[in-house]
Amino acid sequence: MNHEELMLRAINSAKSFKYTAKPNPVVGAIIINKDNEIISEGYHQFYGHNHAEINAIESAQKQLGKKFKSFSELTLICTLEPCSHQGKTGSCAEAIVKKDIRKVIIGAIDPNPKVAGKGIKILKDNGVKVKNGLFEDLVEKQNSFFFYKHKNKKPYITVKIAASSDGKSHYDSNQRVFITSESSRKDVQKVRANYDAILTGGNTLRNDNPRMTARVNFPLNQPKKILLTNKTFNKESNFFKNGSVDIFDSNNLFKIIDFYADSDICSILVEAGPKLANAFLQTGYVDELIIYTSSNKLGKKGIDWFYKDNAIENYGFKLESSYKIDNDIKEIFKKNE
């Protein structure tokens, strides 16, 4: 296999850990000898655990004296720039230098300002030959939320709503009602699984008693939960039973989103009622809008989702995809760039 094929192998294999590595990016590393034969592979499998490079190095260590004589003979192929800082794990760049690996091929430079070229500098300052930019676009696409967060200094924000065919959210009596089909509600679980955090408001918490978890049939790190309310609430409700919760009693959405600018949270899914959903849209911070529309009507006793019929277009969104789920329609709108 050549270097291009090996990098594609690392990118493709890394995606297996998309849901257990988040909110960290997925990263793959492959160590090869001078004949491009694979000595070991490593992946960032779990958030807070070893990074891909460390796993690859530890696996290769077991082959020392069997498949190779010295790490200086080897080349490390890594989808993302090795980290330079001491976080939950040690510096991968320092570990590579310590093992005397003399050549490193990198897919993309890490956009995190804590790294952003510093890992490459450590390698080069210690005589390691570095090549970067191999399938950079694929690495960025694979870790789109991570790259977006650091380029825009805010998490990627998606608002998800379920609407009746006449554009209603719920009845004015606040009674709980399932608007969309069971298949649509199952699809929502998969959507939730992609995000680092789920945000809702106090009214949704009190009226619906939601769990706000991703109920899927594969392993994942459950999204952090974020609650916005300045009224009393029941701490024994379903919302608090699984996962950690951040609670804000402020209605200043700019400050709340800025709070996560320096955190590990790269993406937030907003699942709330019309008041909070519209407030988020008005900030200009929303990057994506997902609408599940039922064929059923709620009628005059229903509460409108939007204040204007053309609200979505007014906020600068364009339709990216639309398809049926049973009798419902799922539409995805993204912000015009």
Solvent accessible surface area in square Angstrom, and as a share of the most:
residue,aa,sasa,rsa
1,M,109,0.49
2,N,72,0.37
3,H,43,0.19
4,E,71,0.32
5,E,82,0.37
6,L,0,0.00
7,M,0,0.00
8,L,74,0.37
9,R,97,0.36
10,A,0,0.00
11,I,15,0.08
12,N,86,0.44
13,S,35,0.23
14,A,0,0.00
15,K,115,0.49
16,S,86,0.55
17,F,47,0.20
18,K,90,0.38
19,Y,54,0.21
20,T,17,0.10
21,A,0,0.00
22,K,15,0.06
23,P,25,0.16
24,N,37,0.19
25,P,18,0.11
26,V,7,0.04
27,V,14,0.08
28,G,0,0.00
29,A,0,0.00
30,I,0,0.00
31,I,0,0.00
32,I,1,0.01
33,N,22,0.11
34,K,178,0.75
35,D,98,0.51
36,N,44,0.23
37,E,101,0.45
38,I,52,0.26
39,I,14,0.07
40,S,7,0.04
41,E,49,0.22
42,G,4,0.03
43,Y,22,0.08
44,H,5,0.02
45,Q,64,0.29
46,F,95,0.40
47,Y,65,0.25
48,G,27,0.26
49,H,114,0.51
50,N,52,0.27
51,H,44,0.20
52,A,0,0.00
53,E,5,0.02
54,I,30,0.15
55,N,36,0.18
56,A,0,0.00
57,I,9,0.05
58,E,92,0.41
59,S,41,0.26
60,A,0,0.00
61,Q,73,0.32
62,K,146,0.62
63,Q,50,0.22
64,L,67,0.33
65,G,67,0.64
66,K,160,0.68
67,K,120,0.51
68,F,10,0.04
69,K,176,0.75
70,S,45,0.29
71,F,12,0.05
72,S,44,0.28
73,E,77,0.34
74,L,2,0.01
75,T,17,0.10
76,L,0,0.00
77,I,0,0.00
78,C,0,0.00
79,T,0,0.00
80,L,6,0.03
81,E,4,0.02
82,P,0,0.00
83,C,10,0.06
84,S,19,0.12
85,H,62,0.28
86,Q,137,0.61
87,G,49,0.47
88,K,136,0.57
89,T,26,0.15
90,G,36,0.35
91,S,6,0.04
92,C,0,0.00
93,A,0,0.00
94,E,84,0.38
95,A,26,0.20
96,I,0,0.00
97,V,32,0.18
98,K,179,0.76
99,K,67,0.29
100,D,62,0.32
101,I,0,0.00
102,R,82,0.30
103,K,73,0.31
104,V,0,0.00
105,I,1,0.00
106,I,0,0.00
107,G,0,0.00
108,A,0,0.00
109,I,69,0.35
110,D,10,0.05
111,P,26,0.16
112,N,26,0.14
113,P,89,0.56
114,K,126,0.53
115,V,1,0.01
116,A,48,0.37
117,G,25,0.24
118,K,104,0.44
119,G,0,0.00
120,I,16,0.08
121,K,125,0.53
122,I,36,0.18
123,L,0,0.00
124,K,113,0.48
125,D,97,0.50
126,N,67,0.34
127,G,46,0.45
128,V,5,0.03
129,K,150,0.64
130,V,30,0.17
131,K,100,0.42
132,N,67,0.34
133,G,35,0.34
134,L,22,0.11
135,F,59,0.25
136,E,83,0.37
137,D,100,0.52
138,L,66,0.33
139,V,0,0.00
140,E,53,0.24
141,K,156,0.66
142,Q,49,0.22
143,N,10,0.05
144,S,60,0.39
145,F,49,0.20
146,F,19,0.08
147,F,9,0.04
148,Y,48,0.18
149,K,2,0.01
150,H,39,0.17
151,K,122,0.52
152,N,75,0.38
153,K,152,0.64
154,K,23,0.10
155,P,0,0.00
156,Y,27,0.10
157,I,0,0.00
158,T,0,0.00
159,V,1,0.00
160,K,25,0.10
161,I,3,0.02
162,A,28,0.21
163,A,7,0.05
164,S,1,0.00
165,S,53,0.34
166,D,49,0.25
167,G,31,0.30
168,K,29,0.12
169,S,14,0.09
170,H,48,0.21
171,Y,55,0.21
172,D,84,0.44
173,S,75,0.48
174,N,70,0.36
175,Q,104,0.46
176,R,129,0.47
177,V,50,0.28
178,F,123,0.51
179,I,18,0.09
180,T,15,0.09
181,S,31,0.20
182,E,106,0.48
183,S,43,0.28
184,S,0,0.00
185,R,81,0.29
186,K,125,0.53
187,D,27,0.14
188,V,13,0.08
189,Q,19,0.09
190,K,124,0.52
191,V,13,0.08
192,R,20,0.07
193,A,0,0.00
194,N,44,0.23
195,Y,8,0.03
196,D,12,0.06
197,A,0,0.00
198,I,0,0.00
199,L,0,0.00
200,T,0,0.00
201,G,8,0.08
202,G,4,0.04
203,N,87,0.45
204,T,21,0.12
205,L,5,0.02
206,R,94,0.34
207,N,61,0.31
208,D,43,0.22
209,N,65,0.33
210,P,13,0.08
211,R,116,0.42
212,M,9,0.04
213,T,8,0.05
214,A,1,0.01
215,R,102,0.37
216,V,38,0.22
217,N,150,0.77
218,F,65,0.27
219,P,106,0.67
220,L,35,0.18
221,N,49,0.25
222,Q,74,0.33
223,P,2,0.01
224,K,52,0.22
225,K,1,0.00
226,I,0,0.00
227,L,0,0.00
228,L,14,0.07
229,T,15,0.09
230,N,112,0.57
231,K,131,0.56
232,T,122,0.71
233,F,51,0.21
234,N,91,0.47
235,K,136,0.58
236,E,137,0.61
237,S,12,0.08
238,N,39,0.20
239,F,0,0.00
240,F,46,0.19
241,K,135,0.57
242,N,77,0.39
243,G,49,0.47
244,S,66,0.43
245,V,38,0.22
246,D,36,0.19
247,I,77,0.39
248,F,36,0.15
249,D,106,0.55
250,S,50,0.32
251,N,134,0.68
252,N,55,0.28
253,L,13,0.06
254,F,100,0.42
255,K,142,0.60
256,I,3,0.01
257,I,0,0.00
258,D,77,0.40
259,F,121,0.51
260,Y,3,0.01
261,A,29,0.22
262,D,140,0.73
263,S,39,0.25
264,D,67,0.35
265,I,13,0.06
266,C,5,0.03
267,S,0,0.00
268,I,0,0.00
269,L,0,0.00
270,V,0,0.00
271,E,10,0.04
272,A,12,0.09
273,G,24,0.23
274,P,12,0.08
275,K,161,0.68
276,L,28,0.14
277,A,2,0.01
278,N,2,0.01
279,A,34,0.26
280,F,0,0.00
281,L,4,0.02
282,Q,112,0.50
283,T,23,0.13
284,G,44,0.42
285,Y,46,0.18
286,V,2,0.01
287,D,18,0.09
288,E,15,0.07
289,L,1,0.00
290,I,6,0.03
291,I,11,0.05
292,Y,1,0.00
293,T,35,0.20
294,S,4,0.03
295,S,74,0.48
296,N,93,0.48
297,K,150,0.64
298,L,21,0.10
299,G,30,0.29
300,K,206,0.87
301,K,141,0.60
302,G,8,0.08
303,I,64,0.32
304,D,74,0.38
305,W,13,0.05
306,F,38,0.16
307,Y,149,0.57
308,K,128,0.54
309,D,163,0.85
310,N,78,0.40
311,A,6,0.05
312,I,24,0.12
313,E,108,0.48
314,N,86,0.44
315,Y,56,0.21
316,G,24,0.23
317,F,9,0.04
318,K,118,0.50
319,L,91,0.45
320,E,103,0.46
321,S,39,0.25
322,S,61,0.39
323,Y,98,0.37
324,K,134,0.57
325,I,24,0.12
326,D,89,0.46
327,N,108,0.55
328,D,5,0.03
329,I,57,0.29
330,K,11,0.05
331,E,41,0.18
332,I,29,0.15
333,F,16,0.07
334,K,67,0.28
335,K,61,0.26
336,N,80,0.41
337,E,221,0.99
